[in-house]
Amino acid sequence: MVNLFKGTVNGDVNMEGNKKELKTFKDYYKDYSPEIHLRLEEIRQAIKSVVPEAKERISYNMPSFWFHGNLVYYGAFKNHIGFYPASRTVFEKFKDELKIYNQSGKGTIQFPHNKPIPLELIKKIAKHRAIENIG
């Protein structure tokens, strides 16, 4: 079994008991194993490939993109990558492609670590969200 996390998990606190202040994607990625870092970076590159103007931000203590408003968020967890498209329309538009992934009622899509990241689906969602944000 591969140890996915080097030390902390999304939302952990530092040694003083304070929530860690993350400012960059690099800050976020550094706590994860190379395998998880690669998965996170693949998502980042997929989003940038379809919405190159999107600005990278840390929001809710996880990587996010901003393009005329919130575009998407994502974060690593013990068993999956959580992907947050920041719009309920995504779940209807892509329902057939999303049905194989766990979802929460709060707008979360879970991409399990033991399966490939659906980069083409992520690209479609990011493009849809960009158009939605412009509209």
Protein Blocks (a to p, Z undefined) as FASTA:
>chain_A
ZZfbfkbcehiacfkopacddfbfklmmmmpcfklmmmmmmmmmmmmmmmmmbccddeeh
iacddehiafbdcdddfkbccddehpaklmmmmmmmmmmpccdfkopacddfkbccdfkl
mmmmmmmmmmmmmZZ
